[in-house]
């Protein structure tokens, strides 16, 4: 079992719909937008931030705001003796 905190980061590739949702959420495209995109096109969000911004946009039959595969950093659990 992997423990994951809602404050941990996930990485997603926004679609054009996602970019519109983000722009609408902030009322403008934030200056930091391009700084949070890596060389493969993934953008980093804390999980709770991703849910807050895109939650209402994700439902059965929606135009998805980000690709369905997200990246989650793997952590090794510390085993204590």
N, C-alpha and C positions, 0 to 999 in steps of 0.2 A: 504494500500500500504506500503510495506517495502522499505526503502531506503537502497541501498547497494553500496558501493564505490569499485572501481576496486583495491584499495589498501587494502581492507579488506581481511582477510584470508578465504580460503575454504579448506576443507580436502577431499582427494581422496585416494582410494586404487589403487596403481599402479599394472598393470598386468606385466607379463614378458616383453611384448612389451614396456610398459611404462618405465620399468627400462632400457631397451636398448636405448630408445629415450633419457632419461635423461643422461645416460652415454655418448651417442654420442654428446648431446648438450654441456656438460661440457668438453668432451674429456677424461674424467675419471670419476670414481664414487667418488663424493665429500666426504670428511671426515664427513661432517655434515649429510650425508644421514640417517644413523641409528638414529641420535639424533632427527630427525624430524618425526619419525614414532611413533605413540602412541601404547598403548597396544592392540588396536583392529586392527592395521595394516594400519591406515590412516596416510597420510603424509600431512603436511600443506604447502600451497603456498599462496602468495597474488594472487588474481585473474588475474592480468595482467601478473604475472610471469608464471602462469599455461598456459595462452593463448599463451604467447611468446614461451615457451618451447614445448608445445604439439599441437599448432594450426595447423601446416601443417600435423600432424599425424591423425587428426580427420576429417573424411569425410565419405560420404555414402559408406558403404561396407568395411570400414577399419577394421584392427585388432585393437581393441580399446586399448589405452595406459593406461586407468584407468577404473574402474567400473563405470557404468553410473549413479549411485546414488552418489552425492557429499553432503558433510555436509556444511551447512552455518549457522553460529551462528545467533540466533534470537536477535534482538535488539528491545526494546520498544521505540516507538517514544515519545518524551517528549511533552506533551500537555500543552500549556501555556494558561492561562486565560487572 
